[in-house]
Amino acid sequence: MTILESGVHILIFPFPAQGHMIPLLDLTHHLATRGLTITILVTPKNQSFLTSLLSLHPQIKTLVLPFPSHPSIPSHIENFKDLPPKSFNTFFRAFGNLHDPLLAWFKNHPSPPVAIVFDFFSGWTHRLASQLGIKSIVFSPSGAMALSVMYSLWRHLPSHDDDRTAVVSFDEIPNCPKFQWWQLSPLYRSYVKGDPTGEFIKDSFHGNMESWGLVINTFCELERDYLNHLMKIMGHDRVWAVGPLLPSDHQDDQSGVVQRGGPSSVSVNHILTWLDECDDHEVVYVCFGSQAVLRNDQMEELASGLQKSGVRFLWCLKEPREGLDDEGRYGVVPEGFEDRVAKRGLIIKGWVPQVMILNHRAVGAFLTHCGWNSTLEGLVAGVNMLTWPMGADQFVNSSLLVDELKVAERVCEGAETVPNSEELAQLVAESVSEDGGRRKRVAALREAALAAIKEGGSSVKNLDELVSYF
């Protein structure tokens, strides 16, 4: 492992959303262990995410800047620890107003950073780095295939002619993926030429593509063709796959309990006790990430499918944020369901230690929304996957899992779609009984992922190479 004796100073600039912050903070841990001096820019409400990292690395400092005001954003938006459910484009734009206070901080610092590592939702930072004459390194919390699709959208600006089912082909990307319009990034689909916010977002993604370097939370053995494609797009080979980025105390055959989220209705000890009482690979873990909240009709069909499947399951569900669902139309567990499945199902409201759960011997399958963090965690755990993509990059990730890697089955598609409980029950039951091709393929990917993050592995070498440039 490359260790810098000089303590070179860099700035880490996360985007204030849980799915973006966590992998970038995991990357920060790896950079700190290699001798870098690091400042992390954070807004006040997200300081708590840094607690464990700061306790591990005293050379990491924080720069706390207030969330910038914007006339189109409600005053309470700065209280969100995650992406706001509405007005995201304006939120994206407002975050760019950190440019001036950040520039002032640089100019007044006695030993300012020599590089900025920033989330791809802050591509405007590349312009700031150019002003300062320092390296700009974009961090992608999405995979290389998803990033390739994202970059293609903002480079070529395809339209849809008001047909949400129109097929958009990406012929310049390896394997020529195709998606219907409604499956593409909502951030891109909302783009209106000439709109100031839309143009700011477009310019930010162009800033990403023009950056000095790119770091991606993936590994070469998983997405080599797409990594090579990104090098071609960016015009250089400073593209580093450093994943899967996992909690700092992750081990190959057991995962510690990692407090990375928020409150839960069930204690970690209770979850472990419940899983310990199950047989190997018999549990289906159901979780749709930190953002998605199901409508009650979706909850009904999902609950019915789990009940009909006859399998053991652990279902983590997110409840609506306070004040956003006054009519009770979201996230309600069907009446009597918990009693009906009490002997074989565990329902958890709130945060769960997902890495620990997925790596438990009892878990054999994962019903997921295909967020990239969850996708990687499922692959590292070596479990069969059932996909229900709902937005963002999730349709691309589902395509990678189902169509290319062939380690998953589609269950449902779309945030508005209601699954068929009979079909769901069958797929859920098959996911834990299947012991053939899919399970062998995901086991091979698990080994490749773990090899990548071992000493001498591709991701460790890439991290060392990245640090050597500072």
N, C-alpha and C positions, 0 to 999 in steps of 0.2 A: 504494500500500500504506500502510495506517495504521501510523504509528510512534508509540509512546508515549514521550514524553520523561521521564515521571515514574518509569519503572521499576517500575510497580505489581507487587506481589508476589502470586503465586498458587501454590497447591500442586497438583501433578500426582500422582494416586494410581492407578498401574497395578495390574492384577490379575496375579499371578505365573504367567502362562502365555504362551508365545511368541506365539500368534496374537492375544492381547489386548495384550501389551506393545508389540510392534513398531509397529502403527498409532498407538497413543497416543504413543509416543516420536517418531514422524514428525510428529504434530500438535504435540508440544512444540517440535520444531525450528522449525516455522512460527510458533508463538507467540513463541519467543525472538527470531526475526528481526524481530519487530514491537516489540521493546523491553521486553518483560515481564521482570521478575525472577522466577525460577522455582525452587522447591524440588521435587524428585522424591522421593517416599517409595518405598523399595525394601527388600526383605528381603536378607540377606547373599548368598545364593546367586545372586541375579539382578543383582548390581552390574555384572557384565561386560557386560550389555546396554547400559549407559550410556556405555561408554568413548568411542566415536566422537562421541556427542552432547556429552559434557562437553568434549572437545577443541575442538569447534566453537564452543561458547558458554560462556565463562568466567562469565557471570552465572547459570548454572544450578548450583545446589547440591544435595546429596543429604542426605536424612534416612534413615539406615539403622536400621531397627527389626527385632529378631529375630522370626522367625516365631513367633506365639503358641502356647504349648503347649495341648493339649486331651487329656483323658483317653481319648478314643476314637480318637486318631490315633497311629500308631506313631512312635516318636521319630525314625526316619530320614526322615520325610516332608518335613522342612524342607530336605532335600538335593535335592529335585526342583527342576529349573529349569522344569518344565512341569507340566501338570495331572497329578495322580496317577491311575493307571489304575483304582484302586478307591477307595472311600470319599470320592468327590468332594463329596457333600453335607456330610459332616462337615468336610472341608477348607474348604468355603465358610463354614460356621458358625464354625470356628476363626478364620478370617481376621478376623471381626468383633470378636475380642478385642483388636484393635489400637485400639479406640475409646479406652480409658483412657490408654494411653501417648501417643496422638496428641493427645488433649485436653490432657494435661499439657504437651506440647511447645508447643502454641498459647499456652497461658496464660503460659508462661515466655519466649516469644520477644519480643525488643524491638520487632520490626516484623512481626507475623504476617501471613500471607496474607489477602487480601480475598475470596478465592474458592477453592473446591476443585473441580477437574476430576477426576472419578473414573470408573472402569470400571463398567459396569452390573452386574457381579457384586459390587459393593460398595455397593449401594443404601442400606445402613444409614448411610453417610456423610452422606446428606441430613439425618438427625436430628442428627448432630454439627454440621453447618453451621448448622442452625437454632438449636442451643444457643449457638453462637458469634456468631450474628447476621450471617453472611456468605453469599455466593451459593453455591448448590450446582448444579453443572453435570455432568450424567451424560454419559459418552462411550459410544457404541455402536460396538463393532468389527464388529457385524452390520449388515446393510442395513435399510432402512426397512420393507420388506415383512416380513422376518423379525421385526423388533422389534414390528411391529403384531400379528403372530400371538402373539408372546410376551406382550405386554401383555394381549391378549384372554384368553389362558389364565388369567393370574393375576387378572384382573378377574372373570371369569365362572365359573371353576373347573368346567369340564365334566368329567363322569365317563364311564366306558367300559363298566361292567357286565361286567367280565372278558372283553370281546371285543376282542382286539387289532386286529381288522380293522374295527371300528366306525368309521364316517366322522364326523369332526367338521367341521361347517361354520362358517365365519367370515363370516356374512352382513353384518356391519356393516363389514367391511373392503372396500376397493375390489376389484372383480373377484370377490368372494365365493369366496375360495380354500377348498378342501376337502382334508383329509388324513386318512388312516387313523390310528387311535390310535397304532400302533407307530411312525409317522413323526414324531410330535411330540416335543418336547424331553424327554429322559429326566429332566432336572431336575424338570420339571413332573410327568411320569408317576409319579415316585416320591413325590410329595406325599401325605402322610397327615394329614388334619385332626386337629389337637390335638397332633401330634408336635412337640416343641420345635424341632428342626432345620428341619422343614418349615415351621413357622410363621415362623421367622426368615427363611427364604428368601422366603416370600410377602411378608412385611413389607418386605424389601429391594427387591423389585420394585415394591411400592406406593410406596416411597421414591423410586424412579426416576421414577415417573409424577407424583409431587408436586414434583419438583425445579424449581428456578428456570429452568433451561435444559437443552437437549439438543443435543449435537453428534454427528453421524453420519458415518461414513466411507462416504459415497455422494455422488452428484451429482444436482442437480435434474432434469436432462434424462433421467436413468435411472429415478427413482422419485418423480416429482412427486406423483402421486396418494397414495402412501403417506406422504409427508412432510406433505401437507395433512391426512391422516387423523390423524397423530400430533399435529399442532397442535390438532386438535379434541379428542383424548383428554386432552391436557395442559392445555387451556383457555387457551392463549396461543400467540403466534407466535415465541417464542424457541426455535426449532428450526432449527439450522444444518447444512446439508449441506456438508461441507468436503472431500470426496474427489474422485477417488481419492487417498488418502494414499500417496505413493510414496517410495522412498529419496531423500534430499535431493539426490543428484547425478544423479537421473534426467533425461534429456533426451528430446526428442520422437523423434529418430531413432536414438538409440543410448543404451545404458545402461552405465554403468560397472560394474565388478565390485564388488559391495557385500557386504562381509563381515558378514552378519546372522545367521548360524546357528552351526554347530559344525563338527566334523571331517567329512571326506569321504574316500572311498576313491579318488577321482580328482581330480587337480588342476584348477583352473579353466582353466589354459592348455591342458590336454589336451582338456577339453570344447570349448573354443573351436576348437581345431585340428580336432577331429572334425566339428563343425558346419560349419566353413568349407569342408570337403571335400564337403558335401552340396549338392544343388540347392535352389533356392528352394521353400519350402512343402512339402517332401517328408517332413519328419520329424514323427512323432507323439511328443509329450512326455507321459510318464506319471508322475504323482506324486499321492499321496494325503495330503499335508500332514505335519505334525509329530507327529500322534497315532496315525493308523491303522497297524496292523501286520496284514497279511493272514495268514490261516491257510494251511497248506501246500496244501490242496486248492484254495483260491482262487488261490494262486500258480501251481499247475499249469495251471489253465484260462486264466489271464491270459497266462502264458508261451506256451501252445499257441496262443491266439488271435493273439498278436503274431507268432508264427512263421508261422502260416497266412496272415496278412494280406499278407505279402510286402513290407511297407513298412519304411522306415527308422524306428527308434525310439530314444528316449533314456528309459530307465526308472530313475527315482530311487526307491529303496525304503528304508523305515525298518526297522531291525532291532529285535528285542525288547529291552527294557531288561534289563540284567543281573539275574538272579535271578527274573525273572518268567515265564520259559519254559524251565524246566529240562529238559523233555521234548523240546524241539526241534520243537514243533508249529506254530511261526509263522515266517514270513519266510524260508524256505529256498528258494533258487533251484533249480529242478529240475536234477538231475544231467545234465550234458552240454549244457544249454540255451545257455550262453554260447558254447560252441564252435560249436554249430549256427548261431548267428546272428551270429557274430563279424564278418562283413563288412558287416552293416547294422544292428547293434544295439549300444548302449552302456548298460551297467548300472552304476549308481552307488549305493553303500551309504553313507547318511549325508546330510549337508547338500549342497545345490546352490544356485548363484546363480540362483534361479528367474526373477527379472525379466530378467536378462541372457539366459537361455535363451529365454524366451518372445518376446523382442523380436529374436532373431536371425532373419535373413531365411529360414533353412532350415526353421524350425518353422512348420508349417501347421495343426496341431491339438493339442489339449490334452485328455487323459483325466484328469479331476479328480474329487476327492471333493466339490467345491463348497463348501469353506470360503470365507468371504466374501473374505478377502485374495486367495486364488487366483482367485476369480471375477472380482474387479476387475482383477487383473493379466492375466488372460486377455482380458478385454474391451479393456483398454488396448493390449494387443499385437495385437488384431485377428485372433485365430486362431479357427478353428472349435473348438467344445468338445463333448466326450463326457462325460456325467455318470454318476457312480456315488456318489450320496450315501449316507452311512453313519450319521449321527447329528446331534445338536445342531440347528443351523439349516439343515443342508445340504439337506434335502428341500424346504424353502421356496425356497432359492436355486436348486435344480435346476428347480423349477416356474417360477420367474421366467425362467430361461434358455430352457427348452424350450417352455413353454406360452404365455408372454406375449411375450418378446422374440424367440423363434423363431431363436435363434442356436446351438442345441445339440440333440443327440440323446441320449436315455437309453440307457445301455449296461447298467446293472445298478442295483439298489436294495437297500440294507441291508447292514449289517456282517456278517451271517451268510450272505448269499446267495452262491452259487457261480455265476459267469457261464457261459454256454454258449460254448465256444471258437469254434464255427462262426459263430454270430451276431456274436460279438465281432470276429472276423476281418473279416467283411463291413463292419461299421460303421467299424472302424479304417481299412480301405482306402478307403471312401467319404469319410471325413473329410478326407483330403488331396487327393482328386480332385475333390470338390465345389467348383464355382466359380460357383455361382448365388446363390440368394436368401440363404442363411445367411451366406455370406462377405460379401455386399454389406451385409447388415444389421449384422453385427458391425463392418465397416469404418466404417459410419456412427456406431455407438456409440463406436468408438475416437476418431473425430474430435470427437464431443461431449465425451468424457471429457477429451481433451487441451485442448479449448477452455475447459472449466470451470476448469482449473488454470493457465491463462495469465492474465497481467495483464488485468483487466477481465472475466474469466470469472466464472461464478456462484459457484464455490467460493471463489475469491479474495475476491470481494465479501462472502461470508458470513463468512470469516475476519476481514476488516476490521471488519465490523459487530460480531462477537463481541468483538473487542478493544476496540472503542469503548465497550462497556458497563462495562469495568473502571475 
